[in-house]
Amino acid sequence: MQIARRLRSNGFEVLAWNRSEEPRDEAAKAGIKVFASVDDLVKAMSSAPRIFWLMLPHKIVADFLENQLGLYLRQGDIVIDGGNSFYKDSIRRGEELSQKGIHFFDCGTSGGVWGEKNGFALMVGGSKERWPIIEPIFKVLSSGDNYGLVGQNGAGHFVKMVHNGIEYGMMEAIAEGYGVLDASDFDLDLLQVTKIYQQGSVVRSWLIDLCRNIFENEEVGKTSGFIESSGEGEWTVNTAKELGVDVRVIADALEVRKESIAEKNQEKFSNKIVALLRKQFGGHSVEKK
């Protein structure tokens, strides 16, 4: 929705489909033309080349391309997968669509719920020849410079996969640090500490800024420390093993998330911080005790 609205507000014609009525109503309120079926959406598209942007959970992309949108694709169309698909799937998908004369781009999209306002970071994989056609889309969606064609098909989702692996490690380190602060005998004001960390310190970062939001607006004690996982951290760890690269920090952060399903671990202060950080930047839901 945020991507559609940002494109619409920057002068692009946007046609949207979603299987659920509520997102369609939300898009319509933003002045976006919405359709209740893929068939109606495709019939309304007259420009060439037709550009389709997918924003779907990785588990259903293959089915959607094969059994829904794929029924309408034709030679010369461009398909952009802006979700978090596994990069090897994107490599295969690009090859399969290329055989039909369809151009595929995989786009790693970062920025969460703040992307619409501040611009998304966009890492794209695909054809250099077709890149000039769609580059204006990415330039508008970004903040201006934080986008680019990083390689052939698969490269965009590969770079985003590693980005999320790094994110796992960074959040876990920050959360564990706050866990130590919270457990100390000094009765520290964590909001005050965070304000100090924010300016001039070596650890200053957007994640620290979001910690300030947490201590100002969230009830940490009433939050469950169960941390959901989208899968990209595990993809990063498994890929690193294939490449012979040591990623013990990311691997440990992944293990913490897996262990957070246990009720005893949902009381860990650090787990609560990670869960709330995910809410802050991505709008992910958290469980309350």
C-alpha distance (Angstrom), angle and dihedral (degrees) to the residues before:
residue distance angle dihedral
M1 . . .
Q2 3.81 . .
I3 3.79 91.7 .
A4 3.81 91.5 50.0
R5 3.80 91.9 48.9
R6 3.81 93.8 47.6
L7 3.80 91.0 50.6
R8 3.80 91.7 46.3
S9 3.81 92.9 49.6
N10 3.81 89.3 52.3
G11 3.77 96.0 55.3
F12 3.80 102.9 -92.4
E13 3.79 120.1 135.2
V14 3.79 105.8 -121.3
L15 3.79 126.1 -168.1
A16 3.79 115.0 -172.9
W17 3.77 139.6 -164.4
N18 3.78 130.5 -173.7
R19 3.77 128.2 164.8
S20 3.84 90.9 -133.4
E21 3.79 124.0 73.8
E22 3.81 97.4 -141.3
P23 3.85 96.2 62.1
R24 3.80 89.7 44.7
D25 3.81 90.8 53.8
E26 3.81 90.5 47.8
A27 3.81 91.0 51.6
A28 3.78 92.4 47.4
K29 3.80 90.2 55.0
A30 3.81 87.7 58.1
G31 3.80 90.7 56.0
I32 3.80 95.3 -101.9
K33 3.79 119.5 141.8
V34 3.79 107.3 -119.1
F35 3.78 132.9 -165.6
A36 3.79 132.6 -161.6
S37 3.81 94.5 -145.5
V38 3.79 137.2 37.0
D39 3.79 88.1 -128.0
D40 3.82 92.3 59.1
L41 3.80 91.0 45.1
V42 3.78 94.1 53.2
K43 3.82 93.0 45.5
A44 3.81 89.1 56.2
M45 3.81 93.5 54.5
S46 3.78 112.1 94.7
S47 3.80 105.3 154.9
A48 3.80 121.8 96.7
P49 2.88 130.3 -104.4
R50 3.77 93.2 34.2
I51 3.80 110.9 -141.9
F52 3.82 120.2 -154.9
W53 3.80 119.7 -168.9
L54 3.82 114.7 -162.8
M55 3.79 122.0 -159.4
L56 3.80 103.1 177.7
P57 3.83 139.0 134.2
H58 3.80 107.4 -88.5
K59 3.82 92.3 -118.7
I60 3.81 93.6 66.6
V61 3.82 102.3 37.5
A62 3.81 94.0 92.3
D63 3.80 93.6 50.1
F64 3.80 92.4 45.9
L65 3.80 92.7 50.8
E66 3.77 93.5 45.5
N67 3.79 103.4 39.0
Q68 3.79 105.8 24.4
L69 3.80 120.7 19.5
G70 3.79 91.5 19.3
L71 3.80 90.3 66.5
Y72 3.81 89.1 65.9
L73 3.80 104.1 36.5
R74 3.78 117.6 114.6
Q75 3.77 137.7 -176.4
G76 3.81 112.7 -65.5
D77 3.81 95.8 25.4
I78 3.80 119.2 132.5
V79 3.81 121.8 -139.5
I80 3.81 121.0 -167.0
D81 3.79 119.5 -168.3
G82 3.80 104.6 -157.4
G83 3.80 95.7 173.4
N84 3.79 131.6 90.0
S85 3.80 102.0 -83.5
F86 3.81 122.4 161.3
Y87 3.79 108.2 -95.4
K88 3.82 94.5 -128.5
D89 3.80 89.2 56.0
S90 3.80 88.3 51.9
I91 3.79 91.8 51.6
R92 3.81 90.3 52.5
R93 3.81 92.2 42.9
G94 3.80 91.5 53.0
E95 3.80 91.3 51.2
E96 3.80 93.5 48.0
L97 3.80 94.7 48.3
S98 3.80 92.0 43.8
Q99 3.80 89.4 60.3
K100 3.81 87.2 60.2
G101 3.81 93.4 48.0
I102 3.81 92.5 -105.1
H103 3.81 119.7 133.5
F104 3.80 116.9 -135.4
F105 3.80 129.1 -163.3
D106 3.80 125.5 -175.7
C107 3.78 113.3 -151.2
G108 3.78 124.9 -166.5
T109 3.80 105.2 -151.3
S110 3.80 123.0 -159.9
G111 3.78 131.4 173.5
G112 3.76 103.0 79.1
V113 3.78 119.3 -154.4
W114 3.83 89.7 -17.4
G115 3.80 94.7 60.0
E116 3.78 97.3 87.2
K117 3.80 91.6 58.5
N118 3.81 101.5 33.2
G119 3.80 102.5 28.1
F120 3.78 128.8 -100.4
A121 3.79 127.2 -99.1
L122 3.80 105.9 -123.4
M123 3.80 126.9 -167.0
V124 3.79 112.3 -174.8
G125 3.79 135.9 -166.1
G126 3.79 124.0 -165.1
S127 3.78 148.0 75.8
K128 3.81 120.6 -13.1
E129 3.80 89.2 -153.0
R130 3.80 94.2 59.3
W131 3.80 95.8 35.8
P132 3.85 95.7 91.8
I133 3.82 89.2 59.3
I134 3.79 94.6 59.5
E135 3.81 102.6 25.8
P136 3.84 92.5 94.7
I137 3.81 88.1 61.6
F138 3.78 92.6 55.9
K139 3.78 93.7 42.7
V140 3.81 90.9 56.7
L141 3.80 93.3 44.6
S142 3.80 91.7 50.4
S143 3.79 127.9 63.5
G144 3.80 87.7 -104.8
D145 3.79 107.6 -85.1
N146 3.81 105.8 29.6
Y147 3.79 97.5 89.6
G148 3.77 136.7 73.2
L149 3.79 150.9 145.9
V150 3.80 100.0 -93.1
G151 3.81 98.7 -179.5
Q152 3.79 146.3 -53.0
N153 3.80 124.7 -37.4
G154 3.78 111.8 -43.9
A155 3.80 94.8 26.0
G156 3.80 94.3 95.2
H157 3.78 94.8 52.5
F158 3.82 90.5 40.6
V159 3.82 91.9 56.7
K160 3.82 90.4 45.9
M161 3.81 90.8 48.5
V162 3.80 90.7 55.4
H163 3.82 89.5 44.1
N164 3.80 89.0 58.1
G165 3.79 91.4 46.4
I166 3.80 89.2 54.5
E167 3.79 88.2 47.2
Y168 3.82 90.1 55.8
G169 3.80 91.3 54.5
M170 3.80 96.0 43.5
M171 3.79 94.4 49.3
E172 3.79 92.7 46.4
A173 3.81 92.3 50.6
I174 3.80 92.3 49.1
A175 3.80 92.4 45.3
E176 3.81 93.2 48.2
G177 3.79 89.8 50.4
Y178 3.79 90.8 53.3
G179 3.80 87.7 47.0
V180 3.81 89.4 59.6
L181 3.81 91.3 46.0
D182 3.79 91.1 50.5
A183 3.82 93.5 48.3
S184 3.81 95.0 51.2
D185 3.81 124.7 103.7
F186 3.81 92.8 -121.0
D187 3.83 96.7 88.5
L188 3.80 89.1 -134.0
D189 3.79 123.3 -162.6
L190 3.80 98.8 -128.1
L191 3.78 92.7 -163.9
Q192 3.80 89.7 56.4
V193 3.81 91.1 47.4
T194 3.79 90.3 49.6
K195 3.80 92.5 51.7
I196 3.80 88.1 54.2
Y197 3.82 92.2 47.7
Q198 3.81 89.9 50.8
Q199 3.80 97.8 65.9
G200 3.79 124.0 55.1
S201 3.80 98.0 -22.3
V202 3.81 123.7 126.4
V203 3.83 90.8 -119.4
R204 3.80 96.0 50.9
S205 3.80 109.0 132.1
W206 3.79 144.5 133.6
L207 3.80 89.0 -88.4
I208 3.81 89.6 57.1
D209 3.81 88.2 48.9
L210 3.80 88.2 54.4
C211 3.80 89.8 50.3
R212 3.78 87.1 60.9
N213 3.81 88.3 55.1
I214 3.79 88.5 51.7
F215 3.80 95.5 52.0
E216 3.79 91.8 43.5
N217 3.80 98.7 45.7
E218 3.80 112.9 14.9
E219 3.79 133.4 76.2
V220 3.79 98.7 -132.0
G221 3.79 94.4 -177.8
K222 3.80 92.5 56.3
T223 3.80 93.4 49.5
S224 3.79 122.5 98.9
G225 3.78 115.0 -125.1
F226 3.80 93.2 -137.4
I227 3.82 107.2 128.2
E228 3.78 118.8 -158.8
S229 3.79 119.1 -145.9
S230 3.80 128.1 -149.7
G231 3.80 93.2 -158.1
E232 3.78 101.8 -110.3
G233 3.79 94.2 105.5
E234 3.79 89.5 57.4
W235 3.80 91.1 45.9
T236 3.80 88.6 53.5
V237 3.81 93.2 50.2
N238 3.82 93.2 46.8
T239 3.80 92.5 46.7
A240 3.81 90.6 48.8
K241 3.81 89.2 54.4
E242 3.81 89.9 51.6
L243 3.81 89.2 51.4
G244 3.81 94.3 43.9
V245 3.82 93.5 -117.3
D246 3.81 122.9 146.4
V247 3.81 110.7 -127.0
R248 3.80 100.6 161.3
V249 3.81 94.8 148.3
I250 3.81 92.9 54.2
A251 3.81 90.6 42.4
D252 3.81 91.2 52.7
A253 3.81 91.2 47.8
L254 3.80 89.0 51.5
E255 3.80 91.0 50.3
V256 3.80 90.4 51.8
R257 3.79 89.6 55.9
K258 3.79 91.8 49.9
E259 3.80 90.8 49.0
S260 3.82 91.8 49.4
I261 3.79 89.4 80.1
A262 3.83 87.7 76.4
E263 3.79 111.5 91.9
K264 3.80 93.8 -131.7
N265 3.81 90.8 57.3
Q266 3.79 92.0 51.2
E267 3.80 87.0 73.3
K268 3.82 92.7 60.5
F269 3.80 110.2 116.1
S270 3.80 91.7 -143.8
N271 3.81 91.5 53.8
K272 3.79 90.1 52.6
I273 3.81 90.1 53.4
V274 3.81 93.1 50.6
A275 3.80 90.9 48.6
L276 3.80 91.0 50.2
L277 3.82 92.7 45.7
R278 3.81 88.7 56.2
K279 3.79 88.1 52.1
Q280 3.80 91.5 49.0
F281 3.78 98.5 53.1
G282 3.78 102.6 25.5
G283 3.77 106.6 25.6
H284 3.81 89.3 -119.7
S285 3.77 115.1 165.7
V286 3.79 121.4 -109.3
E287 3.75 128.5 -157.6
K288 3.78 120.5 -121.5
K289 3.76 123.4 -144.5
